[in-house]
Amino acid sequence: MKSMTLAQLGAQQPALKLLRLRSFDPDIYLVEMVIQDETYRLIDALGRPMAFRSQLAAKKPFKGLSVDRAELVQESAYDEMIGQPLRSGRNTLRVDIARPKDDLS
């Protein structure tokens, strides 16, 4: 997966097909973007994935960009917690959420 910083995002102003927020734990969100059929991970200046504490905070940097669709993805750790082998995609919840420009914040 490719990576992009907020500075690169601001300079390029790409059109995003999809803004994907990956939910980890109760209040940790990582961001992935689909730009021209390629998926990018949002990283900081040191190359680490950027973590946000709310959906709103994760979407805020994208307010002025063109975003076709936004979704929240949460994967359940249930299988791992009970000692079962991981089942790819079977415990994943995908929900469409408001695009950054549609948020009332």
Sequence and secondary structure as in RCSB ss.txt:
>XXXX:A:sequence
MKSMTLAQLGAQQPALKLLRLRSFDPDIYLVEMVIQDETYRLIDALGRPMAFRSQLAAKKPFKGLSVDRAELVQE
SAYDEMIGQPLRSGRNTLRVDIARPKDDLS
>XXXX:A:secstr
 EEEEHHHHHHH   BSEEEEEEETTTEEEEEEEETTEEEEEE TTS B EESSHHHHHGGGTTS BS EEEEEE
  HHHHTT    TTTTEEEEEE  GGG   
